Amino acid sequence: MTNEETGRTEAVYREVNEAIAQTAERIDAAEVALVCECGDAECIERVTAEVEVYERVRAHPTRFILVEGHEEPTVERVLETRDGYAIVDKTERDAARVARRLNPRDGK
């Protein structure tokens, strides 16, 4: 799988999590059960994170929440690990470009 294909997969998971987070905010939940945003198109694992943490991650278009151990060191670096999940930032140029282009919060 190319870095661009991986980036598209991650963007799809991010879109799903946006809908989940919006629902959590409507019901004033403190935590949200998210889909792992890794590049594996067959991954079905989930992570539970505080809504506040999710919003902090979403403030940066190249950051994602993954199940700990699902990170891909050739395209991203781990910024932080918490209770079974990792927050990563894209470091590889093509992966970062795709993440920015497909960012659902870019004001379109």
C-alpha positions, 0 to 999 in steps of 0.5 A: 500500500502506498503512503497516499493509500494509507493516508486515504484510509486514515482519513476515512477513519477520521471522518467516522470519528468526527461523527462519533465525537459530534454525537458525544458532544451533543450528549455531553459525554466526557469520553468517546469510543473511537475507531483506530485511525491507523492505515490498516483498512481492515483494522476494527479496533477501538480506543476510548479517549476523553473528548478533550483529548480528541479535540486537541488532536483534531486541532492539527490536520496531520495528527491521528489517534491509533491503538498503541502499536499500530503506528507506522514509523516510516510515515509518522511519529508518536507524540504521546501514549495514553491508556492503550492508544497513541497520538501520532503526527505524520512526518512523511510528506505524502502522508501529511499532504493527504491528511491536510487535503482530506481534513474535515475541519479545514473550513470547506 
